[in-house]
Amino acid sequence: MLFGMARKGARKTRGPLLPPLPPETRTVGQLVAETINLYRHRFWPSLSLGLAPAAGAVGLTLVPGWWNLLFALTAFALLMTIAYLGGVVIATDERPARRSLLVGALVGYAVFVPAPFLYSLFVLPAVAWLALFGLSVPAALVEKTGFRESLRRGYVLGRADYVHAAGSLATLVVVAFLTATVLFFLLRGASELERTAAAFLALLVISPILFLGAALLYFDQAARDPTRRSDADVHHADEPHRPGRADAEGEPRPSA
């Protein structure tokens, strides 16, 4: 009875939730919260993003010797690129042109190829690299730039607020790693096959957070870019129940 009264009192005194901050002032914690919110509202399309990294990670553990390195530089990099492209499509809620998808795939492959080498040193160099050039992929899809221009644009966006970009990616990696580890230990069995299946399922469910968060990070950095024009062609992210526009200053001005 006392607990029921306490819950009723809490509901009465609880005010309305504050609206999310706009991208130009969004914190790392709120970026993670918006990522989870997007995952929740677009669950099935977002869940499908986990198929590529889950299959790639399992493949890395099964391919022996030097073939493992070849697999990482080809199939794994392509699978990660496909998942990232899908995350950008979900975040923007727009279907990009084929040319933009092709450029984004080439840019994503170029960005992800060095990641396994950097990750083998430590996770932080890989995060630092992706924070500086990883936004080239959404730039190719959203801004419809070419290969070189996408890489240059990604570098500009990464430097717009590098602390926010690197901190956001590092937080997403930590959250995904810890959650996937807990889920793996809950699902694992005694046999090798059961452990492999548990690792696949854990990555399938949790890894989409990385790609959705990186896609939303693009809008944060685009809003903080001091070189962007007021009429830049930057569309809003698909963030359900969010009032206003995510990048009102970056949308085209209406004609007189």
Disulfide bonds with the S-S distance in Angstrom:
none
